[in-house]
Amino acid sequence: MDNEAIHDMFEGLGPVTIKRMFGGKGIYHQGRILALEVDGEILLKADKESAGTFAEAGSSQWVYTGKNKPVKMPYWSIPDEALDDPDEMKKWVFLAYEAALRSK
């Protein structure tokens, strides 16, 4: 996904910074990472408080294959209904930012 599309997606939150990392991109707001771009897909940060909300919306958690087993990461796909609705996207982006603020 190109940077302009990412900026548009996060417009409801405010300005974001995009940095290349691990073959993808990290997306930051006010110095906190709140999303990743991996293989063209945006994944939003979640934590113990918000992961259930993502799961209930039909999102899937990012899992990669580690040395000996699958590794679950704290990033989730964007719910389908948010992809075409800027107001709905804003809700999910804020949820990701709140998770970023709670992380250490």
Phi and psi in radians as a Rosetta constraint file:
Dihedral C 1 N 2 CA 2 C 2 CIRCULARHARMONIC -1.388 0.35
Dihedral N 2 CA 2 C 2 N 3 CIRCULARHARMONIC 2.791 0.35
Dihedral C 2 N 3 CA 3 C 3 CIRCULARHARMONIC -1.092 0.35
Dihedral N 3 CA 3 C 3 N 4 CIRCULARHARMONIC -0.608 0.35
Dihedral C 3 N 4 CA 4 C 4 CIRCULARHARMONIC -1.099 0.35
Dihedral N 4 CA 4 C 4 N 5 CIRCULARHARMONIC -0.740 0.35
Dihedral C 4 N 5 CA 5 C 5 CIRCULARHARMONIC -1.130 0.35
Dihedral N 5 CA 5 C 5 N 6 CIRCULARHARMONIC -0.649 0.35
Dihedral C 5 N 6 CA 6 C 6 CIRCULARHARMONIC -1.139 0.35
Dihedral N 6 CA 6 C 6 N 7 CIRCULARHARMONIC -0.805 0.35
Dihedral C 6 N 7 CA 7 C 7 CIRCULARHARMONIC -1.017 0.35
Dihedral N 7 CA 7 C 7 N 8 CIRCULARHARMONIC -0.733 0.35
Dihedral C 7 N 8 CA 8 C 8 CIRCULARHARMONIC -1.089 0.35
Dihedral N 8 CA 8 C 8 N 9 CIRCULARHARMONIC -0.719 0.35
Dihedral C 8 N 9 CA 9 C 9 CIRCULARHARMONIC -1.099 0.35
Dihedral N 9 CA 9 C 9 N 10 CIRCULARHARMONIC -0.606 0.35
Dihedral C 9 N 10 CA 10 C 10 CIRCULARHARMONIC -1.753 0.35
Dihedral N 10 CA 10 C 10 N 11 CIRCULARHARMONIC 0.172 0.35
Dihedral C 10 N 11 CA 11 C 11 CIRCULARHARMONIC -0.967 0.35
Dihedral N 11 CA 11 C 11 N 12 CIRCULARHARMONIC -0.627 0.35
Dihedral C 11 N 12 CA 12 C 12 CIRCULARHARMONIC -1.135 0.35
Dihedral N 12 CA 12 C 12 N 13 CIRCULARHARMONIC -0.403 0.35
Dihedral C 12 N 13 CA 13 C 13 CIRCULARHARMONIC -1.505 0.35
Dihedral N 13 CA 13 C 13 N 14 CIRCULARHARMONIC -0.643 0.35
Dihedral C 13 N 14 CA 14 C 14 CIRCULARHARMONIC 2.248 0.35
Dihedral N 14 CA 14 C 14 N 15 CIRCULARHARMONIC -2.974 0.35
Dihedral C 14 N 15 CA 15 C 15 CIRCULARHARMONIC -1.142 0.35
Dihedral N 15 CA 15 C 15 N 16 CIRCULARHARMONIC 2.438 0.35
Dihedral C 15 N 16 CA 16 C 16 CIRCULARHARMONIC -2.107 0.35
Dihedral N 16 CA 16 C 16 N 17 CIRCULARHARMONIC 2.706 0.35
Dihedral C 16 N 17 CA 17 C 17 CIRCULARHARMONIC -1.918 0.35
Dihedral N 17 CA 17 C 17 N 18 CIRCULARHARMONIC 2.407 0.35
Dihedral C 17 N 18 CA 18 C 18 CIRCULARHARMONIC -2.053 0.35
Dihedral N 18 CA 18 C 18 N 19 CIRCULARHARMONIC 2.198 0.35
Dihedral C 18 N 19 CA 19 C 19 CIRCULARHARMONIC -2.197 0.35
Dihedral N 19 CA 19 C 19 N 20 CIRCULARHARMONIC 2.424 0.35
Dihedral C 19 N 20 CA 20 C 20 CIRCULARHARMONIC -1.237 0.35
Dihedral N 20 CA 20 C 20 N 21 CIRCULARHARMONIC 2.408 0.35
Dihedral C 20 N 21 CA 21 C 21 CIRCULARHARMONIC -2.817 0.35
Dihedral N 21 CA 21 C 21 N 22 CIRCULARHARMONIC 2.424 0.35
Dihedral C 21 N 22 CA 22 C 22 CIRCULARHARMONIC 0.837 0.35
Dihedral N 22 CA 22 C 22 N 23 CIRCULARHARMONIC 0.676 0.35
Dihedral C 22 N 23 CA 23 C 23 CIRCULARHARMONIC 1.370 0.35
Dihedral N 23 CA 23 C 23 N 24 CIRCULARHARMONIC 0.071 0.35
Dihedral C 23 N 24 CA 24 C 24 CIRCULARHARMONIC -2.335 0.35
Dihedral N 24 CA 24 C 24 N 25 CIRCULARHARMONIC -2.535 0.35
Dihedral C 24 N 25 CA 25 C 25 CIRCULARHARMONIC -2.447 0.35
Dihedral N 25 CA 25 C 25 N 26 CIRCULARHARMONIC 2.512 0.35
Dihedral C 25 N 26 CA 26 C 26 CIRCULARHARMONIC -1.767 0.35
Dihedral N 26 CA 26 C 26 N 27 CIRCULARHARMONIC 2.432 0.35
Dihedral C 26 N 27 CA 27 C 27 CIRCULARHARMONIC -2.033 0.35
Dihedral N 27 CA 27 C 27 N 28 CIRCULARHARMONIC 2.155 0.35
Dihedral C 27 N 28 CA 28 C 28 CIRCULARHARMONIC -2.129 0.35
Dihedral N 28 CA 28 C 28 N 29 CIRCULARHARMONIC 2.580 0.35
Dihedral C 28 N 29 CA 29 C 29 CIRCULARHARMONIC -2.342 0.35
Dihedral N 29 CA 29 C 29 N 30 CIRCULARHARMONIC 2.182 0.35
Dihedral C 29 N 30 CA 30 C 30 CIRCULARHARMONIC 0.884 0.35
Dihedral N 30 CA 30 C 30 N 31 CIRCULARHARMONIC 0.744 0.35
Dihedral C 30 N 31 CA 31 C 31 CIRCULARHARMONIC 1.415 0.35
Dihedral N 31 CA 31 C 31 N 32 CIRCULARHARMONIC -0.002 0.35
Dihedral C 31 N 32 CA 32 C 32 CIRCULARHARMONIC -1.906 0.35
Dihedral N 32 CA 32 C 32 N 33 CIRCULARHARMONIC 2.316 0.35
Dihedral C 32 N 33 CA 33 C 33 CIRCULARHARMONIC -1.357 0.35
Dihedral N 33 CA 33 C 33 N 34 CIRCULARHARMONIC 2.236 0.35
Dihedral C 33 N 34 CA 34 C 34 CIRCULARHARMONIC -2.179 0.35
Dihedral N 34 CA 34 C 34 N 35 CIRCULARHARMONIC -0.117 0.35
Dihedral C 34 N 35 CA 35 C 35 CIRCULARHARMONIC -2.813 0.35
Dihedral N 35 CA 35 C 35 N 36 CIRCULARHARMONIC 2.822 0.35
Dihedral C 35 N 36 CA 36 C 36 CIRCULARHARMONIC -2.247 0.35
Dihedral N 36 CA 36 C 36 N 37 CIRCULARHARMONIC 2.653 0.35
Dihedral C 36 N 37 CA 37 C 37 CIRCULARHARMONIC -1.951 0.35
Dihedral N 37 CA 37 C 37 N 38 CIRCULARHARMONIC 2.060 0.35
Dihedral C 37 N 38 CA 38 C 38 CIRCULARHARMONIC -2.273 0.35
Dihedral N 38 CA 38 C 38 N 39 CIRCULARHARMONIC 2.132 0.35
Dihedral C 38 N 39 CA 39 C 39 CIRCULARHARMONIC 0.905 0.35
Dihedral N 39 CA 39 C 39 N 40 CIRCULARHARMONIC 0.686 0.35
Dihedral C 39 N 40 CA 40 C 40 CIRCULARHARMONIC 1.435 0.35
Dihedral N 40 CA 40 C 40 N 41 CIRCULARHARMONIC -0.006 0.35
Dihedral C 40 N 41 CA 41 C 41 CIRCULARHARMONIC -1.901 0.35
Dihedral N 41 CA 41 C 41 N 42 CIRCULARHARMONIC 2.425 0.35
Dihedral C 41 N 42 CA 42 C 42 CIRCULARHARMONIC -1.569 0.35
Dihedral N 42 CA 42 C 42 N 43 CIRCULARHARMONIC 2.275 0.35
Dihedral C 42 N 43 CA 43 C 43 CIRCULARHARMONIC -2.087 0.35
Dihedral N 43 CA 43 C 43 N 44 CIRCULARHARMONIC 2.255 0.35
Dihedral C 43 N 44 CA 44 C 44 CIRCULARHARMONIC -1.701 0.35
Dihedral N 44 CA 44 C 44 N 45 CIRCULARHARMONIC 2.498 0.35
Dihedral C 44 N 45 CA 45 C 45 CIRCULARHARMONIC -1.215 0.35
Dihedral N 45 CA 45 C 45 N 46 CIRCULARHARMONIC 2.437 0.35
Dihedral C 45 N 46 CA 46 C 46 CIRCULARHARMONIC -2.418 0.35
Dihedral N 46 CA 46 C 46 N 47 CIRCULARHARMONIC 2.906 0.35
Dihedral C 46 N 47 CA 47 C 47 CIRCULARHARMONIC -2.493 0.35
Dihedral N 47 CA 47 C 47 N 48 CIRCULARHARMONIC -2.951 0.35
Dihedral C 47 N 48 CA 48 C 48 CIRCULARHARMONIC -0.986 0.35
Dihedral N 48 CA 48 C 48 N 49 CIRCULARHARMONIC -0.608 0.35
Dihedral C 48 N 49 CA 49 C 49 CIRCULARHARMONIC -1.303 0.35
Dihedral N 49 CA 49 C 49 N 50 CIRCULARHARMONIC -0.545 0.35
Dihedral C 49 N 50 CA 50 C 50 CIRCULARHARMONIC -1.970 0.35
Dihedral N 50 CA 50 C 50 N 51 CIRCULARHARMONIC -0.218 0.35
Dihedral C 50 N 51 CA 51 C 51 CIRCULARHARMONIC -1.039 0.35
Dihedral N 51 CA 51 C 51 N 52 CIRCULARHARMONIC -0.663 0.35
Dihedral C 51 N 52 CA 52 C 52 CIRCULARHARMONIC -1.097 0.35
Dihedral N 52 CA 52 C 52 N 53 CIRCULARHARMONIC -0.629 0.35
Dihedral C 52 N 53 CA 53 C 53 CIRCULARHARMONIC -1.134 0.35
Dihedral N 53 CA 53 C 53 N 54 CIRCULARHARMONIC -0.720 0.35
Dihedral C 53 N 54 CA 54 C 54 CIRCULARHARMONIC -1.128 0.35
Dihedral N 54 CA 54 C 54 N 55 CIRCULARHARMONIC -0.780 0.35
Dihedral C 54 N 55 CA 55 C 55 CIRCULARHARMONIC -1.079 0.35
Dihedral N 55 CA 55 C 55 N 56 CIRCULARHARMONIC -0.760 0.35
Dihedral C 55 N 56 CA 56 C 56 CIRCULARHARMONIC -1.093 0.35
Dihedral N 56 CA 56 C 56 N 57 CIRCULARHARMONIC -0.504 0.35
Dihedral C 56 N 57 CA 57 C 57 CIRCULARHARMONIC -1.457 0.35
Dihedral N 57 CA 57 C 57 N 58 CIRCULARHARMONIC -0.001 0.35
Dihedral C 57 N 58 CA 58 C 58 CIRCULARHARMONIC 1.570 0.35
Dihedral N 58 CA 58 C 58 N 59 CIRCULARHARMONIC 0.166 0.35
Dihedral C 58 N 59 CA 59 C 59 CIRCULARHARMONIC -1.273 0.35
Dihedral N 59 CA 59 C 59 N 60 CIRCULARHARMONIC 2.755 0.35
Dihedral C 59 N 60 CA 60 C 60 CIRCULARHARMONIC -2.050 0.35
Dihedral N 60 CA 60 C 60 N 61 CIRCULARHARMONIC 2.504 0.35
Dihedral C 60 N 61 CA 61 C 61 CIRCULARHARMONIC -1.405 0.35
Dihedral N 61 CA 61 C 61 N 62 CIRCULARHARMONIC 2.484 0.35
Dihedral C 61 N 62 CA 62 C 62 CIRCULARHARMONIC -1.306 0.35
Dihedral N 62 CA 62 C 62 N 63 CIRCULARHARMONIC 2.182 0.35
Dihedral C 62 N 63 CA 63 C 63 CIRCULARHARMONIC -2.266 0.35
Dihedral N 63 CA 63 C 63 N 64 CIRCULARHARMONIC 2.287 0.35
Dihedral C 63 N 64 CA 64 C 64 CIRCULARHARMONIC -2.126 0.35
Dihedral N 64 CA 64 C 64 N 65 CIRCULARHARMONIC 2.808 0.35
Dihedral C 64 N 65 CA 65 C 65 CIRCULARHARMONIC -1.501 0.35
Dihedral N 65 CA 65 C 65 N 66 CIRCULARHARMONIC 2.008 0.35
Dihedral C 65 N 66 CA 66 C 66 CIRCULARHARMONIC -1.460 0.35
Dihedral N 66 CA 66 C 66 N 67 CIRCULARHARMONIC -2.875 0.35
Dihedral C 66 N 67 CA 67 C 67 CIRCULARHARMONIC -1.037 0.35
Dihedral N 67 CA 67 C 67 N 68 CIRCULARHARMONIC -0.802 0.35
Dihedral C 67 N 68 CA 68 C 68 CIRCULARHARMONIC -2.177 0.35
Dihedral N 68 CA 68 C 68 N 69 CIRCULARHARMONIC -0.128 0.35
Dihedral C 68 N 69 CA 69 C 69 CIRCULARHARMONIC -2.803 0.35
Dihedral N 69 CA 69 C 69 N 70 CIRCULARHARMONIC 2.869 0.35
Dihedral C 69 N 70 CA 70 C 70 CIRCULARHARMONIC -1.167 0.35
Dihedral N 70 CA 70 C 70 N 71 CIRCULARHARMONIC 2.526 0.35
Dihedral C 70 N 71 CA 71 C 71 CIRCULARHARMONIC -2.102 0.35
Dihedral N 71 CA 71 C 71 N 72 CIRCULARHARMONIC 2.100 0.35
Dihedral C 71 N 72 CA 72 C 72 CIRCULARHARMONIC -1.497 0.35
Dihedral N 72 CA 72 C 72 N 73 CIRCULARHARMONIC 2.271 0.35
Dihedral C 72 N 73 CA 73 C 73 CIRCULARHARMONIC -1.846 0.35
Dihedral N 73 CA 73 C 73 N 74 CIRCULARHARMONIC 2.737 0.35
Dihedral C 73 N 74 CA 74 C 74 CIRCULARHARMONIC -1.452 0.35
Dihedral N 74 CA 74 C 74 N 75 CIRCULARHARMONIC 0.731 0.35
Dihedral C 74 N 75 CA 75 C 75 CIRCULARHARMONIC -2.263 0.35
Dihedral N 75 CA 75 C 75 N 76 CIRCULARHARMONIC 2.427 0.35
Dihedral C 75 N 76 CA 76 C 76 CIRCULARHARMONIC -2.241 0.35
Dihedral N 76 CA 76 C 76 N 77 CIRCULARHARMONIC 2.653 0.35
Dihedral C 76 N 77 CA 77 C 77 CIRCULARHARMONIC -1.174 0.35
Dihedral N 77 CA 77 C 77 N 78 CIRCULARHARMONIC 2.754 0.35
Dihedral C 77 N 78 CA 78 C 78 CIRCULARHARMONIC -1.368 0.35
Dihedral N 78 CA 78 C 78 N 79 CIRCULARHARMONIC 2.302 0.35
Dihedral C 78 N 79 CA 79 C 79 CIRCULARHARMONIC -1.001 0.35
Dihedral N 79 CA 79 C 79 N 80 CIRCULARHARMONIC 2.471 0.35
Dihedral C 79 N 80 CA 80 C 80 CIRCULARHARMONIC -0.936 0.35
Dihedral N 80 CA 80 C 80 N 81 CIRCULARHARMONIC -0.721 0.35
Dihedral C 80 N 81 CA 81 C 81 CIRCULARHARMONIC -1.135 0.35
Dihedral N 81 CA 81 C 81 N 82 CIRCULARHARMONIC -0.348 0.35
Dihedral C 81 N 82 CA 82 C 82 CIRCULARHARMONIC -1.453 0.35
Dihedral N 82 CA 82 C 82 N 83 CIRCULARHARMONIC -0.337 0.35
Dihedral C 82 N 83 CA 83 C 83 CIRCULARHARMONIC -1.138 0.35
Dihedral N 83 CA 83 C 83 N 84 CIRCULARHARMONIC -0.517 0.35
Dihedral C 83 N 84 CA 84 C 84 CIRCULARHARMONIC -2.006 0.35
Dihedral N 84 CA 84 C 84 N 85 CIRCULARHARMONIC 0.175 0.35
Dihedral C 84 N 85 CA 85 C 85 CIRCULARHARMONIC -2.281 0.35
Dihedral N 85 CA 85 C 85 N 86 CIRCULARHARMONIC 1.795 0.35
Dihedral C 85 N 86 CA 86 C 86 CIRCULARHARMONIC -0.987 0.35
Dihedral N 86 CA 86 C 86 N 87 CIRCULARHARMONIC -0.622 0.35
Dihedral C 86 N 87 CA 87 C 87 CIRCULARHARMONIC -1.178 0.35
Dihedral N 87 CA 87 C 87 N 88 CIRCULARHARMONIC -0.706 0.35
Dihedral C 87 N 88 CA 88 C 88 CIRCULARHARMONIC -1.191 0.35
Dihedral N 88 CA 88 C 88 N 89 CIRCULARHARMONIC -0.696 0.35
Dihedral C 88 N 89 CA 89 C 89 CIRCULARHARMONIC -1.057 0.35
Dihedral N 89 CA 89 C 89 N 90 CIRCULARHARMONIC -0.737 0.35
Dihedral C 89 N 90 CA 90 C 90 CIRCULARHARMONIC -1.005 0.35
Dihedral N 90 CA 90 C 90 N 91 CIRCULARHARMONIC -0.713 0.35
Dihedral C 90 N 91 CA 91 C 91 CIRCULARHARMONIC -1.032 0.35
Dihedral N 91 CA 91 C 91 N 92 CIRCULARHARMONIC -0.800 0.35
Dihedral C 91 N 92 CA 92 C 92 CIRCULARHARMONIC -1.269 0.35
Dihedral N 92 CA 92 C 92 N 93 CIRCULARHARMONIC -0.640 0.35
Dihedral C 92 N 93 CA 93 C 93 CIRCULARHARMONIC -1.138 0.35
Dihedral N 93 CA 93 C 93 N 94 CIRCULARHARMONIC -0.720 0.35
Dihedral C 93 N 94 CA 94 C 94 CIRCULARHARMONIC -1.138 0.35
Dihedral N 94 CA 94 C 94 N 95 CIRCULARHARMONIC -0.655 0.35
Dihedral C 94 N 95 CA 95 C 95 CIRCULARHARMONIC -1.069 0.35
Dihedral N 95 CA 95 C 95 N 96 CIRCULARHARMONIC -0.730 0.35
Dihedral C 95 N 96 CA 96 C 96 CIRCULARHARMONIC -1.152 0.35
Dihedral N 96 CA 96 C 96 N 97 CIRCULARHARMONIC -0.697 0.35
Dihedral C 96 N 97 CA 97 C 97 CIRCULARHARMONIC -1.165 0.35
Dihedral N 97 CA 97 C 97 N 98 CIRCULARHARMONIC -0.682 0.35
Dihedral C 97 N 98 CA 98 C 98 CIRCULARHARMONIC -1.062 0.35
Dihedral N 98 CA 98 C 98 N 99 CIRCULARHARMONIC -0.704 0.35
Dihedral C 98 N 99 CA 99 C 99 CIRCULARHARMONIC -1.116 0.35
Dihedral N 99 CA 99 C 99 N 100 CIRCULARHARMONIC -0.686 0.35
Dihedral C 99 N 100 CA 100 C 100 CIRCULARHARMONIC -1.101 0.35
Dihedral N 100 CA 100 C 100 N 101 CIRCULARHARMONIC -0.695 0.35
Dihedral C 100 N 101 CA 101 C 101 CIRCULARHARMONIC -1.157 0.35
Dihedral N 101 CA 101 C 101 N 102 CIRCULARHARMONIC -0.587 0.35
Dihedral C 101 N 102 CA 102 C 102 CIRCULARHARMONIC -1.358 0.35
Dihedral N 102 CA 102 C 102 N 103 CIRCULARHARMONIC -0.385 0.35
Dihedral C 102 N 103 CA 103 C 103 CIRCULARHARMONIC -1.306 0.35
Dihedral N 103 CA 103 C 103 N 104 CIRCULARHARMONIC 2.681 0.35
